C-alpha cells in the first residue's frame, strides 16, 4: 500500500481539510497520514474561528512522519501564515519530498479568509517546489494578481504559475459560469477537462478532495495527466453523491459507496 501525507487544517464539521483528505485517501486505497497546521471551528454554514498550530509543532509532526514512514506523495492545503509556509517548505526540501501537490487554500466558501493577507506572497515559495498546483479561480487570481474572466485568462494565469516554478498547474473552473471546465497545463502542453455542472449546493470540501485525489494517483505511480483524470472522475462522482448534512453547504460523498455497501440509507442526510 502507498502512503500519502496531508498537511492542512482541521475541519470540525468533517467535510473539508484534514478530514476530507483522509476520507479521500481511504476511498482511493492508500494509507493516509496528517500534519495539522490549524484547527478551525466551522460547520456547513461558516468558519467561526481559526487557531494556528505552533510552527515548532508543525515541524515536529513532519519530522515524526518522514523519519518513520515512506511518503509516496503529499498535498499541502490550508496554511495560514508565512512562518508556517516556510517551515513546511524547508522541511519538504530537507526530506527530499516527492509528488508534492499544493492546493493554495485562501478563502472558505463562506468567505472567511483562511490565509493572512501578508502571507499570500509566501504561498509562491510553496508553489516553487510543487509538482502540481491546484487553485480555483479566486485563488489563481490572488496568485497572479490578475482577474480571470474566461479561458484565455485561465491560460495566462496558468503560464504565470508555471513561471513561479510549479511543475504543472490545474486551474479549476467551478467558479466560472456554465459547465465546470478545468485547465491542466504541464510541460507538454495544455488540456481542458470539461464536465457538466452538477445541480447541488453541497460542495463543501471539493478543492481539498480533488487535490488529495491527485496525490493518491501520483503515489500509485500515475503520471500527472492520468492522476488528474482519475481525481476529476472521483470528485465528479463525489459531488453527484453529495450529502445533505447540516443547514448550509453540505459535504461531498467521499465514502458513499462504503455506506451503500453497508446497507445504509444515504438519502436526506440520514446515514
C-alpha positions in Angstrom: 0.0 0.0 0.0 1.2 3.5 -0.8 1.4 6.2 1.8 0.1 9.8 1.3 0.5 12.7 3.7 -1.8 15.7 4.0 -0.5 18.9 5.5 -3.6 21.0 6.2 -6.1 22.4 8.6 -8.7 20.5 10.6 -12.4 21.0 9.8 -14.6 20.3 12.8 -17.6 19.6 10.6 -15.7 16.8 8.8 -16.3 17.9 5.2 -13.1 19.7 4.2 -9.4 19.9 5.3 -7.7 17.0 7.0 -10.9 15.1 7.4 -11.8 15.3 3.7 -8.3 14.4 2.8 -8.2 11.2 4.9 -11.6 10.1 3.7 -10.4 10.6 0.1 -7.3 8.6 0.8 -9.3 5.8 2.3 -11.7 5.7 -0.6 -8.8 5.6 -3.1 -6.9 2.8 -1.5 -3.8 4.5 0.1 -2.7 4.9 3.7 -3.4 8.4 4.8 -1.3 10.4 7.3 -1.7 14.0 8.5 0.1 17.1 9.7 -2.3 19.6 11.2 -1.5 23.3 10.5 -4.5 24.9 12.1 -7.7 24.0 14.0 -10.9 25.6 12.6 -14.2 25.9 14.3 -16.6 25.6 11.4 -19.7 23.9 10.1 -21.6 23.8 6.8 -22.6 27.4 7.2 -19.5 29.3 8.3 -16.0 29.3 9.7 -16.2 30.8 13.2 -12.6 30.8 14.3 -9.1 29.6 13.4 -6.3 28.7 15.7 -2.9 28.2 14.1 -0.6 25.4 15.3 2.8 26.5 16.5 5.4 26.2 13.8 7.6 24.0 16.1 4.7 21.6 16.4 4.1 21.6 12.6 7.8 20.8 12.1 7.7 18.1 14.7 4.7 16.4 13.0 6.5 16.4 9.7 9.7 15.0 11.3 7.7 12.3 13.0 6.2 11.1 9.7 9.2 11.3 7.4 11.6 9.8 10.0 9.5 6.7 10.2 7.2 6.1 7.2 8.0 6.4 3.5 5.9 9.3 2.0 4.9 8.4 -1.6 3.1 11.7 -2.2 1.7 14.6 -0.2 -0.6 17.5 -0.5 -0.4 20.9 1.2 -3.7 22.6 1.9 -4.6 25.3 4.4 -1.5 27.2 5.7 -2.5 30.5 7.3 0.9 32.2 7.9 4.1 32.9 6.2 6.0 31.3 9.1 4.1 28.0 8.7 4.5 28.1 4.9 8.3 28.5 5.2 8.5 25.8 7.9 6.7 23.4 5.6 8.8 24.3 2.6 12.1 23.9 4.5 11.1 20.5 5.9 9.9 19.2 2.5 13.2 20.3 0.9 15.1 18.7 3.9 13.5 15.3 3.3 13.6 15.5 -0.5 9.8 15.1 -0.6 8.4 13.9 -4.0 5.0 14.1 -5.7 4.1 17.4 -4.0 0.6 18.7 -4.6 -0.1 22.3 -3.4 -3.7 23.4 -3.0 -3.5 27.1 -2.2 -6.5 27.3 0.2 -7.1 31.0 0.9 -10.8 31.7 1.4 -13.5 29.4 2.6 -16.8 29.0 0.7 -18.5 31.2 3.4 -16.0 34.0 2.7 -13.7 33.6 5.7 -10.1 34.4 4.9 -8.1 31.4 5.9 -4.7 32.9 4.9 -3.4 36.1 6.4 -3.1 38.9 3.8 0.7 39.2 4.5 1.2 35.5 3.8 -0.3 35.5 0.3 3.1 36.3 -1.3 4.7 33.5 0.7 2.5 30.9 -1.0 4.7 31.4 -4.1 7.5 29.7 -2.1 5.4 26.5 -1.9 4.3 26.8 -5.5 8.0 26.8 -6.5 8.6 23.3 -5.1 5.3 21.8 -6.2 4.9 19.1 -8.8 1.4 20.4 -9.4 -0.7 23.3 -8.0 -4.5 23.1 -8.0 -6.0 26.6 -7.4 -9.6 27.6 -8.1 -10.3 30.8 -10.0 -10.2 33.2 -6.9 -7.0 31.5 -5.7 -5.4 31.8 -9.1 -6.3 35.4 -9.2 -4.6 36.1 -5.9 -1.5 34.1 -7.0 -1.0 36.0 -10.3 -2.6 39.4 -9.3 -5.0 39.5 -12.3 -8.7 39.0 -12.8 -9.8 35.8 -14.6 -12.9 36.1 -16.7 -12.6 33.4 -19.3 -10.5 30.6 -20.8 -7.8 32.9 -22.2 -7.4 34.4 -18.7 -7.1 30.9 -17.3 -4.3 30.1 -19.8 -2.4 33.3 -18.9 -2.7 32.6 -15.2 -1.5 29.0 -15.6 1.6 30.1 -17.5 2.4 32.6 -14.8 2.0 30.0 -12.1 4.4 27.7 -14.1 6.8 30.6 -14.2 6.8 30.6 -10.4 8.4 27.2 -10.5 5.5 24.7 -10.4 5.9 21.6 -12.5 2.2 21.7 -13.6 -1.0 23.6 -12.8 -4.6 22.6 -12.7 -6.9 25.7 -12.6 -10.4 24.6 -11.5 -13.2 26.4 -13.3 -16.0 25.7 -11.0 -16.4 29.4 -10.2 -17.0 30.3 -13.9 -20.5 30.4 -15.4 -21.7 27.3 -17.4 -20.1 23.9 -17.2 -17.3 23.1 -14.9 -14.2 23.2 -17.1 -10.7 22.8 -15.6 -7.5 23.6 -17.3 -4.4 21.4 -16.9 -1.1 22.8 -18.1 2.1 20.7 -17.9 5.5 20.9 -19.6 4.0 19.0 -22.5 1.1 21.4 -23.2 -2.4 22.1 -22.1 -5.6 20.1 -21.9 -9.2 21.1 -20.9 -11.2 18.8 -18.6 -14.8 19.5 -19.3 -17.7 18.3 -17.2 -21.4 19.1 -16.9 -22.2 21.2 -13.8 -24.0 19.2 -11.2 -27.1 20.8 -9.7 -26.3 20.7 -5.9 -25.4 23.2 -3.3 -23.5 20.5 -1.3 -19.9 21.1 -2.5 -18.1 21.6 0.8 -14.5 20.3 0.6 -14.3 19.9 -3.2 -10.9 21.5 -3.5 -9.4 19.5 -0.7 -10.8 16.3 -2.0 -9.6 16.9 -5.6 -6.0 17.8 -4.5 -5.9 14.7 -2.2 -7.1 12.5 -5.0 -4.4 13.8 -7.3 -1.8 13.0 -4.6 -3.3 9.5 -4.4 -2.8 9.0 -8.1 0.8 10.2 -8.0 1.5 7.9 -5.1 0.2 4.9 -7.0 2.6 5.7 -9.9 0.4 7.5 -12.4 1.8 10.5 -14.2 0.2 13.9 -13.6 -2.3 13.8 -16.5 -3.6 10.4 -15.5 -3.7 11.3 -11.8 -5.7 14.4 -12.6 -8.1 12.4 -14.8 -8.8 9.9 -12.0 -9.1 12.7 -9.5 -11.6 14.6 -11.7 -13.7 11.4 -12.1 -13.6 10.8 -8.3 -14.7 14.4 -7.4 -17.4 14.4 -10.1 -18.9 11.3 -8.6 -18.4 12.6 -5.0 -20.3 15.8 -5.9 -23.0 13.7 -7.6 -23.3 11.8 -4.4 -23.0 14.8 -2.1 -24.6 14.5 1.3 -27.3 17.0 2.6 -25.6 17.2 6.0 -26.2 20.3 8.0 -28.1 23.5 7.3 -25.6 25.0 4.8 -23.2 23.7 2.1 -23.0 20.0 2.8 -20.1 17.8 2.1 -19.4 15.7 -1.0 -19.8 12.0 -0.7 -16.3 10.8 -0.1 -17.2 7.3 1.1 -20.7 6.9 -0.3 -20.0 3.5 -1.8 -18.8 2.2 1.5 -22.1 3.4 3.1 -24.1 1.8 0.4 -22.2 -1.5 0.7 -23.1 -1.4 4.4 -26.8 -1.1 3.5 -27.1 2.4 5.0 -29.6 5.0 3.8 -27.8 7.9 2.3 -30.8 10.0 1.4 -31.9 13.1 3.3 -28.6 13.2 5.3 -29.6 10.3 7.5 -26.8 7.8 7.3 
